[in-house]
Amino acid sequence: MIHMPSPSGTRSLLALLLALALAAAACGSDDGEDVRGEVSVLGDEGASASGSGSASAPAGDDRSPAVPSVGDGGYEYASNVDAHRLVVADICGIGDLLDAGDFAAVETIYRDGVNSVNSDGSVRSIGGFASRDGRNHGYDVYYGTPTPLDDFVTAALNGTGMFEGQSDAVRAQGVEKGIQNQAMVAWLKHELVAALNKAEEGNFDIAEGAVHNWDEGWAFYHGAEPGCSPWATANKRAGNFGTLGADDSTALANEAILAAMISGRDALVAGDTEVAGEAAAEVERNVAITYSQAAIRYAALIEGDLADGDAETAKVHQAEGFAFFRIIEPDAAATGADVDAILAILSLENEPGANGFGTEVQAALQPMFDQLGISAGDIGVLE
């Protein structure tokens, strides 16, 4: 069951999504494509789960027939996203390469891609998406730069900008969280807004219209390798905060995102833009829950590190919290959260612990929780 936010929370989220949609529309239509490189394929499609729910077009519909992909994690694709769902496989193994200090190998995977190969032999890459401007995620508008996602990852890879002078361990966290979470969550948001744009234009074509973009959103959030995707991050944070579902392995936030994605897919198949917009708002709300938990947790870990006299680990945890917070920073700012107070705690330019810890981060986020209808139970209690 989807736990919808309060009416004011729904309005706040829909307003944010509408602003993104209007900005994207001003740049012209979007087909969900991205910059690609040419590299050889490594690996295969990986394991996938059977989807649920109906994704067939209504009887007599004259829209393009879909050639759907297999389902992933309980979501049945209405269109073909065979290549898209393999993007997350590029993230698998990046952590091991970073542990070995091989930033060059990670950069090659990030910029050129490996597993998401199209029928023409081109390869879709995470860096291709992150480095392309004019996307629908809104981070460019907030940060005032056309490519904020790639700027962050590149700085971490090279030890420049905000990562200048930082240790390899700190840089590694920026790279890993920047790729697995910042870029992939932004890609999810991009596709949902692109889907809503097409729906507003009346383009409900299964194979290439709003429904296809919506499917791509799930492919980038969960995909063929969920253990390497933002889905996995949500499950880990829910485990930290006691907000796992009945199976004790899936975050309640993920359950709500899955239900909303299914609801939105079915709404778009039926040509219902309003319900799809509500579903997108529910996805956004639960993304906010996950990355609020992440920011709070890593700020709290800093306190324990300093108590143990481990300033180096405290800096690493600060980097993790900072990378996670950037995912929700625009929403936090738009809903009245004290972003300056949070950045004073998590920004790498500041000493860990100088301006507070997890309790202070959670308090600073409270206005966002109030606006988006996020309860104390949704966040849980850090264990």
RAPE-V235886 format. One line per field, one symbol per residue. phi: phi as a letter, one per 20 degrees, with the letter a starting at -180 (. if undefined). burial: + if it has 16 or more other ideal C-beta (glycine too) atoms within 10 Angstrom, else -. A space follows every 50 residues. Layout:
phi: ???
burial: ???
This chain:
phi: .eefffgfffffffffffffffffffenfcdmebfcdcbfecncfmfbdf ecnecefggnfdfgfedfffecmndefececgfgfegfffffnfgfffge meffffffffeemceedefenfdecfffffeeemeeenffffembfcfff gffffffemdlfdfnefgffffffffffefdgfffffgfgffffffgfff enedgffcegffffgfgffeedmfcffddggfffffffffdmdeffemcd fgffgffgffffffgfffgendfffffffffffgfffffgefgfffffff fgffgffemdfffgfffffffffffgfdgfffffdnfeffffffedfffd fgnfcpcfffffffeggfgffemeeffffncfe
burial: -++++---++-+++-++--++-+++----+-+-+-+--+------+-+-- +-+-+-+-----+--+-++-+++++++++++++++++++++++++-++-- --+--++++++++++++----+++++++++++--++++++--+---++++ +++++++-+---+--+---++++++++++++++++++++++++++++++- --++++-+++++++++++++++++++-++++++++-+++++-++-----+ +++++++++++++++++++-+++--+++++++++++++++++++++++++ +++-++------++++++++++++++++++++-++-+++-++++++++-- -++-++++-+++-++--+++++++---+++-+-
